[in-house]
Amino acid sequence: MSLLDRLDQDARHRARQPDQPQWTRPMLATLVHDAFADDQWIFERKLDGERCLAFKQDGAVRLRSRNRESLENAYPELQEALADQSADGFIVDGEVVAFTGDRTSFARLQARMQKDDPDAARATGVAVYYYVFDVLYAAGHDLTDVPLRARKAVLRDLLDWDDPVRFTPHRNARGHELLADACACGWEGLIAKDGDSTYAHSRSRRWLKLRCSNQQELVIGGYTDPEGSRVGFGALLLGFYREGDLQYAGKVGTGFDDDTLASLHDRLQSRERETPPFAAGDLPRSGVHWVRPDLVAEIAFTEWTGDDRLRHPRFLGLRRDKDPEDVRKEEPR
């Protein structure tokens, strides 16, 4: 039976037959504040990893981040696992994760994200898994106009689900209960998806983020000198863009081990500049080094203050899949 035989007549009509594209922009979720219950929606675990689109054509596999960076050298075993799949000619969407216990850990994944050599990546000893949650192209058909539930049915039959490639499970309808369960388990949150949604190559309100705690990307615009026995630097100065200006959002001084302090200091030192990259305002001045704002950090925090400062921030790691100028203060809509 063909993969597309699982589709009803309307879904098969929506599947088009263009050549397989070499690139396609991923669909992004919109942050919202309140959980909800709706029979039309499905709910997936929000994974704390690196977004990854996998392209397989004529046996060759390419892994790409959401801003089109190559990921094969960081995750060679994922490339090999997909190359070994009997299926060919597909594009799937998912998240690369590493675990600490039974929780996905962006901080642990950092050891792999910072490697650009397959042997060095494997030598970290950090196991990675590819959680696949959508299919965009398969069996010679573009499926992005096919409803999500139908795409999920095709995806389940497309691949052999053996580690390190895993199918992303979902639950239905009971968003309030599911989010409470997710938070009790220490998960980052849930992704809610309209089961009838097509795959949009942009941010959409038909995919929603429901978070148990606050976390987002912020741009590094400077650092402070270390104090006492601390090595490298004291804190990172962070910001986000608003109307073209980099707004200062405060500093983060926790979440670093000594190796990170030393290696990140080297990267920051090579980016130093004389003037602050932030818009004029109440900026720290003593013991500060300004840097070119081209590094993006993932930061956990308790809340935003009224003047757009972070409360109790904690560094989780660097992101390579986010353009600095795309970093905005992420607020529920």
Contacts in CASP RR format, 6 or more apart in sequence:
PFRMAT RR
TARGET T0000
AUTHOR 0000-0000-0000
METHOD contacts of the structure
MODEL  1
MSLLDRLDQDARHRARQPDQPQWTRPMLATLVHDAFADDQWIFERKLDGE
RCLAFKQDGAVRLRSRNRESLENAYPELQEALADQSADGFIVDGEVVAFT
GDRTSFARLQARMQKDDPDAARATGVAVYYYVFDVLYAAGHDLTDVPLRA
RKAVLRDLLDWDDPVRFTPHRNARGHELLADACACGWEGLIAKDGDSTYA
HSRSRRWLKLRCSNQQELVIGGYTDPEGSRVGFGALLLGFYREGDLQYAG
KVGTGFDDDTLASLHDRLQSRERETPPFAAGDLPRSGVHWVRPDLVAEIA
FTEWTGDDRLRHPRFLGLRRDKDPEDVRKEEPR
2 139 0 8 1.000
3 138 0 8 1.000
3 139 0 8 1.000
3 154 0 8 1.000
3 157 0 8 1.000
3 158 0 8 1.000
4 12 0 8 1.000
4 15 0 8 1.000
4 139 0 8 1.000
4 141 0 8 1.000
4 154 0 8 1.000
6 150 0 8 1.000
6 153 0 8 1.000
6 154 0 8 1.000
6 157 0 8 1.000
7 15 0 8 1.000
7 146 0 8 1.000
7 150 0 8 1.000
7 153 0 8 1.000
7 154 0 8 1.000
8 150 0 8 1.000
11 146 0 8 1.000
11 147 0 8 1.000
11 150 0 8 1.000
14 145 0 8 1.000
14 146 0 8 1.000
14 147 0 8 1.000
14 198 0 8 1.000
15 141 0 8 1.000
15 142 0 8 1.000
15 143 0 8 1.000
15 145 0 8 1.000
15 146 0 8 1.000
16 141 0 8 1.000
16 142 0 8 1.000
16 145 0 8 1.000
17 140 0 8 1.000
17 141 0 8 1.000
17 142 0 8 1.000
18 142 0 8 1.000
20 55 0 8 1.000
20 57 0 8 1.000
20 89 0 8 1.000
20 91 0 8 1.000
20 137 0 8 1.000
20 140 0 8 1.000
21 91 0 8 1.000
21 137 0 8 1.000
21 142 0 8 1.000
22 55 0 8 1.000
23 64 0 8 1.000
23 68 0 8 1.000
24 53 0 8 1.000
24 91 0 8 1.000
24 136 0 8 1.000
24 137 0 8 1.000
24 144 0 8 1.000
24 201 0 8 1.000
25 66 0 8 1.000
25 201 0 8 1.000
25 202 0 8 1.000
26 51 0 8 1.000
26 53 0 8 1.000
26 66 0 8 1.000
26 93 0 8 1.000
26 201 0 8 1.000
27 93 0 8 1.000
27 134 0 8 1.000
27 199 0 8 1.000
27 200 0 8 1.000
27 201 0 8 1.000
27 202 0 8 1.000
27 203 0 8 1.000
27 204 0 8 1.000
27 207 0 8 1.000
28 66 0 8 1.000
28 202 0 8 1.000
28 203 0 8 1.000
28 204 0 8 1.000
28 207 0 8 1.000
29 191 0 8 1.000
29 203 0 8 1.000
29 204 0 8 1.000
29 207 0 8 1.000
29 208 0 8 1.000
29 209 0 8 1.000
30 203 0 8 1.000
30 204 0 8 1.000
30 205 0 8 1.000
30 207 0 8 1.000
30 208 0 8 1.000
30 209 0 8 1.000
30 333 0 8 1.000
31 208 0 8 1.000
31 209 0 8 1.000
31 211 0 8 1.000
31 330 0 8 1.000
31 331 0 8 1.000
31 332 0 8 1.000
31 333 0 8 1.000
32 208 0 8 1.000
32 209 0 8 1.000
32 210 0 8 1.000
32 332 0 8 1.000
32 333 0 8 1.000
33 332 0 8 1.000
34 332 0 8 1.000
35 175 0 8 1.000
35 176 0 8 1.000
35 178 0 8 1.000
35 179 0 8 1.000
35 180 0 8 1.000
35 190 0 8 1.000
35 210 0 8 1.000
36 175 0 8 1.000
36 176 0 8 1.000
36 192 0 8 1.000
37 173 0 8 1.000
37 174 0 8 1.000
37 175 0 8 1.000
37 176 0 8 1.000
38 173 0 8 1.000
38 175 0 8 1.000
39 172 0 8 1.000
39 173 0 8 1.000
40 194 0 8 1.000
40 195 0 8 1.000
40 196 0 8 1.000
41 172 0 8 1.000
41 173 0 8 1.000
41 175 0 8 1.000
41 192 0 8 1.000
41 193 0 8 1.000
41 194 0 8 1.000
41 195 0 8 1.000
42 148 0 8 1.000
42 149 0 8 1.000
42 170 0 8 1.000
42 171 0 8 1.000
42 172 0 8 1.000
42 192 0 8 1.000
42 193 0 8 1.000
42 195 0 8 1.000
43 170 0 8 1.000
43 171 0 8 1.000
43 172 0 8 1.000
43 174 0 8 1.000
43 175 0 8 1.000
43 178 0 8 1.000
43 179 0 8 1.000
43 190 0 8 1.000
43 191 0 8 1.000
43 192 0 8 1.000
43 193 0 8 1.000
44 133 0 8 1.000
44 168 0 8 1.000
44 169 0 8 1.000
44 170 0 8 1.000
44 190 0 8 1.000
44 191 0 8 1.000
44 193 0 8 1.000
45 168 0 8 1.000
45 169 0 8 1.000
45 182 0 8 1.000
45 187 0 8 1.000
45 189 0 8 1.000
45 190 0 8 1.000
45 191 0 8 1.000
46 182 0 8 1.000
46 187 0 8 1.000
46 188 0 8 1.000
46 189 0 8 1.000
46 190 0 8 1.000
46 191 0 8 1.000
46 209 0 8 1.000
46 210 0 8 1.000
46 211 0 8 1.000
47 95 0 8 1.000
47 97 0 8 1.000
47 104 0 8 1.000
47 131 0 8 1.000
47 168 0 8 1.000
47 188 0 8 1.000
48 97 0 8 1.000
48 103 0 8 1.000
48 104 0 8 1.000
48 105 0 8 1.000
48 106 0 8 1.000
48 188 0 8 1.000
48 215 0 8 1.000
49 95 0 8 1.000
49 96 0 8 1.000
49 97 0 8 1.000
49 98 0 8 1.000
49 104 0 8 1.000
49 106 0 8 1.000
49 109 0 8 1.000
50 65 0 8 1.000
50 71 0 8 1.000
50 95 0 8 1.000
50 96 0 8 1.000
50 97 0 8 1.000
50 109 0 8 1.000
50 113 0 8 1.000
50 321 0 8 1.000
51 65 0 8 1.000
51 66 0 8 1.000
51 93 0 8 1.000
51 94 0 8 1.000
51 95 0 8 1.000
51 96 0 8 1.000
51 321 0 8 1.000
52 63 0 8 1.000
52 64 0 8 1.000
52 65 0 8 1.000
52 71 0 8 1.000
52 75 0 8 1.000
52 78 0 8 1.000
52 93 0 8 1.000
52 94 0 8 1.000
52 95 0 8 1.000
52 96 0 8 1.000
52 130 0 8 1.000
53 63 0 8 1.000
53 64 0 8 1.000
53 65 0 8 1.000
53 66 0 8 1.000
53 91 0 8 1.000
53 92 0 8 1.000
53 93 0 8 1.000
53 94 0 8 1.000
53 136 0 8 1.000
54 61 0 8 1.000
54 62 0 8 1.000
54 63 0 8 1.000
54 64 0 8 1.000
54 78 0 8 1.000
54 82 0 8 1.000
54 90 0 8 1.000
54 91 0 8 1.000
54 92 0 8 1.000
54 93 0 8 1.000
54 94 0 8 1.000
54 130 0 8 1.000
54 132 0 8 1.000
55 61 0 8 1.000
55 62 0 8 1.000
55 63 0 8 1.000
55 64 0 8 1.000
55 90 0 8 1.000
55 91 0 8 1.000
56 62 0 8 1.000
56 82 0 8 1.000
56 83 0 8 1.000
56 85 0 8 1.000
56 87 0 8 1.000
56 88 0 8 1.000
56 89 0 8 1.000
56 90 0 8 1.000
56 91 0 8 1.000
57 88 0 8 1.000
57 89 0 8 1.000
58 88 0 8 1.000
58 89 0 8 1.000
59 83 0 8 1.000
59 88 0 8 1.000
59 89 0 8 1.000
60 83 0 8 1.000
61 72 0 8 1.000
61 79 0 8 1.000
61 82 0 8 1.000
61 83 0 8 1.000
62 70 0 8 1.000
62 72 0 8 1.000
63 70 0 8 1.000
63 71 0 8 1.000
63 72 0 8 1.000
63 75 0 8 1.000
63 78 0 8 1.000
63 79 0 8 1.000
64 70 0 8 1.000
64 71 0 8 1.000
65 71 0 8 1.000
65 320 0 8 1.000
65 321 0 8 1.000
66 321 0 8 1.000
66 322 0 8 1.000
67 321 0 8 1.000
67 322 0 8 1.000
67 323 0 8 1.000
69 320 0 8 1.000
69 321 0 8 1.000
71 96 0 8 1.000
72 79 0 8 1.000
72 118 0 8 1.000
73 115 0 8 1.000
73 116 0 8 1.000
73 117 0 8 1.000
73 118 0 8 1.000
73 121 0 8 1.000
74 112 0 8 1.000
74 113 0 8 1.000
74 115 0 8 1.000
74 116 0 8 1.000
74 121 0 8 1.000
75 96 0 8 1.000
75 112 0 8 1.000
75 121 0 8 1.000
75 128 0 8 1.000
75 130 0 8 1.000
76 118 0 8 1.000
76 121 0 8 1.000
76 122 0 8 1.000
77 122 0 8 1.000
77 128 0 8 1.000
77 164 0 8 1.000
78 96 0 8 1.000
78 128 0 8 1.000
78 130 0 8 1.000
78 164 0 8 1.000
78 165 0 8 1.000
81 130 0 8 1.000
81 162 0 8 1.000
81 164 0 8 1.000
81 165 0 8 1.000
82 130 0 8 1.000
82 165 0 8 1.000
85 159 0 8 1.000
85 160 0 8 1.000
85 165 0 8 1.000
86 160 0 8 1.000
87 138 0 8 1.000
87 158 0 8 1.000
87 159 0 8 1.000
89 137 0 8 1.000
89 138 0 8 1.000
89 140 0 8 1.000
90 135 0 8 1.000
90 137 0 8 1.000
90 138 0 8 1.000
90 158 0 8 1.000
91 135 0 8 1.000
91 136 0 8 1.000
91 137 0 8 1.000
91 138 0 8 1.000
92 132 0 8 1.000
92 134 0 8 1.000
92 135 0 8 1.000
92 136 0 8 1.000
92 155 0 8 1.000
92 158 0 8 1.000
92 159 0 8 1.000
93 132 0 8 1.000
93 133 0 8 1.000
93 134 0 8 1.000
93 135 0 8 1.000
93 136 0 8 1.000
94 130 0 8 1.000
94 131 0 8 1.000
94 132 0 8 1.000
94 133 0 8 1.000
94 134 0 8 1.000
94 168 0 8 1.000
95 130 0 8 1.000
95 131 0 8 1.000
95 133 0 8 1.000
95 168 0 8 1.000
96 109 0 8 1.000
96 112 0 8 1.000
96 128 0 8 1.000
96 129 0 8 1.000
96 130 0 8 1.000
96 131 0 8 1.000
97 104 0 8 1.000
97 105 0 8 1.000
97 109 0 8 1.000
97 128 0 8 1.000
97 129 0 8 1.000
97 131 0 8 1.000
98 104 0 8 1.000
98 105 0 8 1.000
98 108 0 8 1.000
98 109 0 8 1.000
98 111 0 8 1.000
98 112 0 8 1.000
98 126 0 8 1.000
98 127 0 8 1.000
98 128 0 8 1.000
98 129 0 8 1.000
99 105 0 8 1.000
99 108 0 8 1.000
99 127 0 8 1.000
99 129 0 8 1.000
100 107 0 8 1.000
100 108 0 8 1.000
102 185 0 8 1.000
103 186 0 8 1.000
103 187 0 8 1.000
104 188 0 8 1.000
106 298 0 8 1.000
106 316 0 8 1.000
106 317 0 8 1.000
107 255 0 8 1.000
107 316 0 8 1.000
107 317 0 8 1.000
108 126 0 8 1.000
109 126 0 8 1.000
109 128 0 8 1.000
110 260 0 8 1.000
110 317 0 8 1.000
110 318 0 8 1.000
111 124 0 8 1.000
111 125 0 8 1.000
111 126 0 8 1.000
112 121 0 8 1.000
112 124 0 8 1.000
112 126 0 8 1.000
112 128 0 8 1.000
113 318 0 8 1.000
113 320 0 8 1.000
114 318 0 8 1.000
115 121 0 8 1.000
115 124 0 8 1.000
127 164 0 8 1.000
128 164 0 8 1.000
129 163 0 8 1.000
129 164 0 8 1.000
129 165 0 8 1.000
129 166 0 8 1.000
130 164 0 8 1.000
130 165 0 8 1.000
130 166 0 8 1.000
131 166 0 8 1.000
131 167 0 8 1.000
131 168 0 8 1.000
132 155 0 8 1.000
132 159 0 8 1.000
132 165 0 8 1.000
132 166 0 8 1.000
132 167 0 8 1.000
132 168 0 8 1.000
133 155 0 8 1.000
133 168 0 8 1.000
133 170 0 8 1.000
134 148 0 8 1.000
134 151 0 8 1.000
134 152 0 8 1.000
134 155 0 8 1.000
134 199 0 8 1.000
135 143 0 8 1.000
135 151 0 8 1.000
135 154 0 8 1.000
135 155 0 8 1.000
135 158 0 8 1.000
136 142 0 8 1.000
136 143 0 8 1.000
136 144 0 8 1.000
136 199 0 8 1.000
137 143 0 8 1.000
137 144 0 8 1.000
138 154 0 8 1.000
138 158 0 8 1.000
143 151 0 8 1.000
143 154 0 8 1.000
143 199 0 8 1.000
144 198 0 8 1.000
144 199 0 8 1.000
144 201 0 8 1.000
145 198 0 8 1.000
145 199 0 8 1.000
146 154 0 8 1.000
146 198 0 8 1.000
147 195 0 8 1.000
147 196 0 8 1.000
147 197 0 8 1.000
147 198 0 8 1.000
148 193 0 8 1.000
148 194 0 8 1.000
148 195 0 8 1.000
148 196 0 8 1.000
148 197 0 8 1.000
148 198 0 8 1.000
148 199 0 8 1.000
149 195 0 8 1.000
149 196 0 8 1.000
151 199 0 8 1.000
152 170 0 8 1.000
155 167 0 8 1.000
156 167 0 8 1.000
159 165 0 8 1.000
159 167 0 8 1.000
161 167 0 8 1.000
170 193 0 8 1.000
171 178 0 8 1.000
175 190 0 8 1.000
175 192 0 8 1.000
175 210 0 8 1.000
178 190 0 8 1.000
179 189 0 8 1.000
179 190 0 8 1.000
179 210 0 8 1.000
179 212 0 8 1.000
182 189 0 8 1.000
182 190 0 8 1.000
182 212 0 8 1.000
183 189 0 8 1.000
183 212 0 8 1.000
186 212 0 8 1.000
187 212 0 8 1.000
188 211 0 8 1.000
188 212 0 8 1.000
188 213 0 8 1.000
188 215 0 8 1.000
189 209 0 8 1.000
189 210 0 8 1.000
189 211 0 8 1.000
189 212 0 8 1.000
190 209 0 8 1.000
190 210 0 8 1.000
191 207 0 8 1.000
191 208 0 8 1.000
191 209 0 8 1.000
191 210 0 8 1.000
192 207 0 8 1.000
192 208 0 8 1.000
192 209 0 8 1.000
192 210 0 8 1.000
193 206 0 8 1.000
193 207 0 8 1.000
193 208 0 8 1.000
194 206 0 8 1.000
194 207 0 8 1.000
197 204 0 8 1.000
197 206 0 8 1.000
197 207 0 8 1.000
200 206 0 8 1.000
205 333 0 8 1.000
213 300 0 8 1.000
213 302 0 8 1.000
214 300 0 8 1.000
214 301 0 8 1.000
214 302 0 8 1.000
214 303 0 8 1.000
214 304 0 8 1.000
215 298 0 8 1.000
215 299 0 8 1.000
215 300 0 8 1.000
215 301 0 8 1.000
215 316 0 8 1.000
216 298 0 8 1.000
216 299 0 8 1.000
216 329 0 8 1.000
216 330 0 8 1.000
217 296 0 8 1.000
217 297 0 8 1.000
217 298 0 8 1.000
217 299 0 8 1.000
217 319 0 8 1.000
217 322 0 8 1.000
217 327 0 8 1.000
218 238 0 8 1.000
218 239 0 8 1.000
218 240 0 8 1.000
218 249 0 8 1.000
218 296 0 8 1.000
218 297 0 8 1.000
218 299 0 8 1.000
218 310 0 8 1.000
218 327 0 8 1.000
219 238 0 8 1.000
219 239 0 8 1.000
219 240 0 8 1.000
219 241 0 8 1.000
219 246 0 8 1.000
219 293 0 8 1.000
219 295 0 8 1.000
219 296 0 8 1.000
219 297 0 8 1.000
219 324 0 8 1.000
219 327 0 8 1.000
220 236 0 8 1.000
220 237 0 8 1.000
220 238 0 8 1.000
220 268 0 8 1.000
220 291 0 8 1.000
220 293 0 8 1.000
220 295 0 8 1.000
220 296 0 8 1.000
220 297 0 8 1.000
221 236 0 8 1.000
221 237 0 8 1.000
221 238 0 8 1.000
221 239 0 8 1.000
221 246 0 8 1.000
221 276 0 8 1.000
221 277 0 8 1.000
221 278 0 8 1.000
221 290 0 8 1.000
221 291 0 8 1.000
221 292 0 8 1.000
221 293 0 8 1.000
222 236 0 8 1.000
222 237 0 8 1.000
222 268 0 8 1.000
222 276 0 8 1.000
222 277 0 8 1.000
222 288 0 8 1.000
222 289 0 8 1.000
222 290 0 8 1.000
222 291 0 8 1.000
223 233 0 8 1.000
223 234 0 8 1.000
223 235 0 8 1.000
223 236 0 8 1.000
223 237 0 8 1.000
223 265 0 8 1.000
223 268 0 8 1.000
223 288 0 8 1.000
223 289 0 8 1.000
223 291 0 8 1.000
224 233 0 8 1.000
224 234 0 8 1.000
224 235 0 8 1.000
224 237 0 8 1.000
224 251 0 8 1.000
224 284 0 8 1.000
224 287 0 8 1.000
224 288 0 8 1.000
224 289 0 8 1.000
225 233 0 8 1.000
225 234 0 8 1.000
225 287 0 8 1.000
225 289 0 8 1.000
226 232 0 8 1.000
226 233 0 8 1.000
226 234 0 8 1.000
226 261 0 8 1.000
227 234 0 8 1.000
230 261 0 8 1.000
231 258 0 8 1.000
231 261 0 8 1.000
231 262 0 8 1.000
231 265 0 8 1.000
232 261 0 8 1.000
232 262 0 8 1.000
232 264 0 8 1.000
232 265 0 8 1.000
233 261 0 8 1.000
233 264 0 8 1.000
233 265 0 8 1.000
233 268 0 8 1.000
233 289 0 8 1.000
234 253 0 8 1.000
234 261 0 8 1.000
235 251 0 8 1.000
235 252 0 8 1.000
235 253 0 8 1.000
236 251 0 8 1.000
236 252 0 8 1.000
236 253 0 8 1.000
236 297 0 8 1.000
236 315 0 8 1.000
237 248 0 8 1.000
237 250 0 8 1.000
237 251 0 8 1.000
237 278 0 8 1.000
237 283 0 8 1.000
237 284 0 8 1.000
237 288 0 8 1.000
238 248 0 8 1.000
238 249 0 8 1.000
238 250 0 8 1.000
238 251 0 8 1.000
238 252 0 8 1.000
238 297 0 8 1.000
238 299 0 8 1.000
238 310 0 8 1.000
238 313 0 8 1.000
239 246 0 8 1.000
239 247 0 8 1.000
239 248 0 8 1.000
239 249 0 8 1.000
239 250 0 8 1.000
239 278 0 8 1.000
239 327 0 8 1.000
240 246 0 8 1.000
240 247 0 8 1.000
240 249 0 8 1.000
240 327 0 8 1.000
240 328 0 8 1.000
240 329 0 8 1.000
241 247 0 8 1.000
241 324 0 8 1.000
241 325 0 8 1.000
241 326 0 8 1.000
241 327 0 8 1.000
241 328 0 8 1.000
242 328 0 8 1.000
242 329 0 8 1.000
244 325 0 8 1.000
245 278 0 8 1.000
245 279 0 8 1.000
246 277 0 8 1.000
246 278 0 8 1.000
246 279 0 8 1.000
246 293 0 8 1.000
247 278 0 8 1.000
247 279 0 8 1.000
247 308 0 8 1.000
247 329 0 8 1.000
248 278 0 8 1.000
248 279 0 8 1.000
248 281 0 8 1.000
248 282 0 8 1.000
248 283 0 8 1.000
249 308 0 8 1.000
249 309 0 8 1.000
249 310 0 8 1.000
249 329 0 8 1.000
250 309 0 8 1.000
250 310 0 8 1.000
250 313 0 8 1.000
251 284 0 8 1.000
251 313 0 8 1.000
252 297 0 8 1.000
252 299 0 8 1.000
252 310 0 8 1.000
252 313 0 8 1.000
252 314 0 8 1.000
252 315 0 8 1.000
253 313 0 8 1.000
253 315 0 8 1.000
254 313 0 8 1.000
254 314 0 8 1.000
254 315 0 8 1.000
255 314 0 8 1.000
255 315 0 8 1.000
255 316 0 8 1.000
256 264 0 8 1.000
256 315 0 8 1.000
260 315 0 8 1.000
260 317 0 8 1.000
264 318 0 8 1.000
267 295 0 8 1.000
268 289 0 8 1.000
268 291 0 8 1.000
268 295 0 8 1.000
269 289 0 8 1.000
271 291 0 8 1.000
271 292 0 8 1.000
271 294 0 8 1.000
271 295 0 8 1.000
272 289 0 8 1.000
272 290 0 8 1.000
272 291 0 8 1.000
272 292 0 8 1.000
273 290 0 8 1.000
273 291 0 8 1.000
273 292 0 8 1.000
274 290 0 8 1.000
275 290 0 8 1.000
276 283 0 8 1.000
276 290 0 8 1.000
277 290 0 8 1.000
277 291 0 8 1.000
277 292 0 8 1.000
277 293 0 8 1.000
293 324 0 8 1.000
294 324 0 8 1.000
295 318 0 8 1.000
295 324 0 8 1.000
296 318 0 8 1.000
296 319 0 8 1.000
296 320 0 8 1.000
296 322 0 8 1.000
296 323 0 8 1.000
296 324 0 8 1.000
296 327 0 8 1.000
297 315 0 8 1.000
297 316 0 8 1.000
297 317 0 8 1.000
297 318 0 8 1.000
297 319 0 8 1.000
298 315 0 8 1.000
298 316 0 8 1.000
298 317 0 8 1.000
298 318 0 8 1.000
298 319 0 8 1.000
299 310 0 8 1.000
299 313 0 8 1.000
299 314 0 8 1.000
299 315 0 8 1.000
299 316 0 8 1.000
300 313 0 8 1.000
300 314 0 8 1.000
300 316 0 8 1.000
301 310 0 8 1.000
301 311 0 8 1.000
301 312 0 8 1.000
301 313 0 8 1.000
301 314 0 8 1.000
302 311 0 8 1.000
302 312 0 8 1.000
303 311 0 8 1.000
304 310 0 8 1.000
304 311 0 8 1.000
304 329 0 8 1.000
305 311 0 8 1.000
308 329 0 8 1.000
END
